[in-house]
Amino acid sequence: MKNVTKQLVGAAAPKFILTILALGDSYGLEIVQRVKELTNGEINWQAASIYPVLKKMEAVGLICSDWRMGETVRPRKYYRITEEGKAELQNQKNEWDAMNKIFTILLGGQNTSSL
């Protein structure tokens, strides 16, 4: 993204991944492709960069995985969101909504009574 720093995109990566997995189970490369597609190419991760994030998310229980036979002969590791991950995604959405309201207020878009 031209106007968004790598740090912000990196910080948002777990939120993007949880959002994709809330739509259904997916394997790593497919997650990368779906993020690119849904952001109209604005976010274009390298496939290898997602796996450390997935590993951390799995370690804390936000997602889980299992190996499945893919369309090819080679098995793929599919990830799915857990109940804890669904709750975290809702919390993150609430936080982003609150921050959006704050920015709108700071930029003069509305009053504080809606907070």
C-alpha positions as CSV (number, residue, x, y, z in Angstrom):
1,M,0.0,0.0,0.0
2,K,1.4,3.3,-1.0
3,N,0.0,5.3,2.0
4,V,0.3,2.7,4.7
5,T,3.6,1.7,6.3
6,K,4.9,-1.9,6.4
7,Q,4.7,-1.7,10.2
8,L,1.0,-0.9,10.2
9,V,0.3,-3.7,7.6
10,G,2.4,-6.1,9.7
11,A,0.6,-5.2,12.9
12,A,-2.7,-5.7,11.1
13,A,-1.7,-9.1,9.6
14,P,-3.3,-11.2,12.4
15,K,-6.5,-9.3,11.9
16,F,-6.5,-9.9,8.2
17,I,-5.7,-13.6,8.7
18,L,-8.5,-14.0,11.2
19,T,-10.9,-12.2,8.9
20,I,-10.0,-14.5,6.0
21,L,-10.3,-17.6,8.2
22,A,-13.7,-16.5,9.5
23,L,-14.9,-17.0,5.9
24,G,-13.6,-20.6,5.9
25,D,-10.6,-22.8,6.3
26,S,-7.6,-22.0,4.1
27,Y,-4.0,-22.8,3.6
28,G,-1.1,-20.3,3.7
29,L,-0.7,-19.4,0.0
30,E,-4.5,-19.2,-0.4
31,I,-4.7,-16.7,2.5
32,V,-2.0,-14.5,0.8
33,Q,-4.0,-14.7,-2.4
34,R,-7.3,-13.9,-0.8
35,V,-5.8,-10.9,1.0
36,K,-4.4,-9.6,-2.2
37,E,-7.7,-10.1,-4.0
38,L,-9.9,-8.6,-1.3
39,T,-7.6,-5.5,-1.1
40,N,-7.5,-5.1,-4.8
41,G,-3.7,-5.8,-4.8
42,E,-3.0,-3.1,-2.2
43,I,-1.6,-5.7,0.2
44,N,0.7,-8.2,-1.5
45,W,2.5,-10.3,1.0
46,Q,5.3,-12.7,0.1
47,A,4.0,-16.2,0.8
48,A,6.9,-17.1,3.1
49,S,6.2,-14.0,5.3
50,I,2.8,-15.3,6.5
51,Y,4.0,-18.6,8.1
52,P,5.7,-17.1,11.2
53,V,2.5,-15.1,11.9
54,L,0.4,-18.3,11.4
55,K,2.7,-20.2,13.8
56,K,2.4,-17.5,16.5
57,M,-1.4,-17.3,16.1
58,E,-1.6,-21.1,16.4
59,A,0.6,-21.1,19.5
60,V,-1.7,-18.7,21.3
61,G,-4.9,-20.6,20.3
62,L,-6.4,-18.1,17.8
63,I,-6.2,-20.7,15.0
64,C,-5.6,-24.4,14.6
65,S,-4.4,-26.5,11.7
66,D,-4.5,-29.9,10.1
67,W,-3.0,-31.5,7.0
68,R,-5.3,-32.3,4.1
69,M,-4.9,-33.5,0.6
70,G,-5.1,-30.6,-1.7
71,E,-6.0,-30.4,-5.3
72,T,-2.6,-31.7,-6.0
73,V,-1.1,-34.9,-4.7
74,R,0.9,-33.0,-2.0
75,P,-0.9,-32.4,1.3
76,R,-1.5,-28.9,2.5
77,K,-1.7,-27.5,6.0
78,Y,-5.1,-25.9,6.4
79,Y,-5.8,-23.3,9.1
80,R,-9.1,-22.5,10.7
81,I,-10.2,-20.0,13.2
82,T,-11.0,-21.2,16.8
83,E,-13.7,-19.9,19.1
84,E,-10.9,-17.9,20.9
85,G,-9.9,-16.5,17.5
86,K,-13.5,-15.5,16.7
87,A,-13.7,-13.6,20.0
88,E,-10.4,-11.9,19.3
89,L,-11.6,-10.9,15.8
90,Q,-14.7,-9.3,17.3
91,N,-12.5,-7.5,19.9
92,Q,-10.2,-6.3,17.1
93,K,-13.2,-5.1,15.0
94,N,-14.5,-3.2,18.0
95,E,-11.1,-1.5,18.6
96,W,-10.7,-0.5,15.0
97,D,-14.3,0.9,14.9
98,A,-13.5,2.9,18.1
99,M,-10.2,4.2,16.5
100,N,-12.0,5.1,13.3
101,K,-14.6,7.1,15.3
102,I,-11.8,8.9,17.2
103,F,-10.0,9.8,13.9
104,T,-13.2,11.1,12.5
105,I,-13.8,13.2,15.5
106,L,-10.3,14.6,15.4
107,L,-10.7,15.4,11.8
108,G,-13.9,17.3,12.5
109,G,-16.3,14.7,11.1
110,Q,-18.7,14.3,14.0
111,N,-19.1,15.1,17.7
112,T,-18.1,13.0,20.7
113,S,-21.6,12.0,21.7
114,S,-21.5,8.9,19.4
115,L,-18.5,7.4,21.4
